[in-house]
Each structure stands twice: as structure tokens, then as C-alpha cells.
Amino acid sequence: MDRDEFARTGQSDDLRPLTSKGRGEMEAIARRISAEIESLDVLATSSLVRAVQTAEIVAAACGMGAPQITTSLLPEAPLDEFEKWCAELGAKGIVAVVGHEPHLGSLVTWLMTGRRESRVRLRKGGACLLEFESEARRDSGTLSWLLTPRQLAMGSR
């Protein structure tokens, strides 16, 4: 739903759903993500409605069940909570996450460099792949690729 239109309802923005246009765009992006990544072992999301809806679209494109909801992906979550959440998963292979800016950009930067301020620009519907030699933790990730929503949507045609 349009941000301004939804604001007039008086409800928290956390409850705002994707627009129909946003759904369509995300379906094209999810097809490309599915083509780029052989398989996903875990798909995690924050509990905010748009993130859950986005994760459900990705899950459907990747032939997965429902995504896991984690508080470590909420916009105000401390970055080390994500590391703790990953440690609880154990060795799980490929973990995809759906969250919010600027938190995700900060999380990606922190996982790569240990810096808390974002050095990565992630756009709505964009995606990146970080690789780790062992577990996902601060200052240990390597950026393999970063694609904008437009690049992802173009590749799905």
C-alpha cells in the first residue's frame, strides 16, 4: 500500500502491506534470485508485514516452506543479534534474509568489515551474496555480488 495512503489509516507503518506493483516486481526479482542461488537452506525475515510478504514471494519462487521470523532483522535490532541468531542455526549452508534499510546495509557492512555504519547501498528489492569461511560473524564476510532490483528483474525475463 502507498506509504501516504496507509499513513492516513492511523496504523503503524510496520503493518503496511506491499503494493500490487511491488508484489509483481518482487515476483520477477524472486525468480532471478532463485536462478542465481542453487538452493536456499534457510529464509529469514523480520516480522514487519512487507518483509514477511516479500519473504513469502521468495520462498514460493525457491520452492521453500514458510520463512522464519527473527527479531534480529527488525530495523532497531543490534547487529550482533543476527550473529547470535546465525550461531543458533548451526551450519545451515545458504541463509537468505529479508529486512529493511538502513539496517540491512549496516548489517552487511558489519559482517564484512566490523564497522557499524553502512557502506553498502541496498535498494528495495535488491540483493547481495556474502560468503563466510565458517559461520556468519562480524568482520568475516566476503561480498560475492550485489545486484539492484532493476538488474535482478531484467535477468528474469
Secondary structure, 3 states (H helix, E strand, C coil): CCHHHHHCCCCCHHHCCCCHHHHHHHHHHHHHHHHHCCCCCEEEECCCHHHHHHHHHHHHHCCCCCCEECHHHCCCCCHHHHHHHHHHHCCCCCEEEECCCCHHHHHHHHHHHCCCCCCCCCCCCCEEEEECCCCCCCCCCEEEEEECHHHHHHCCC
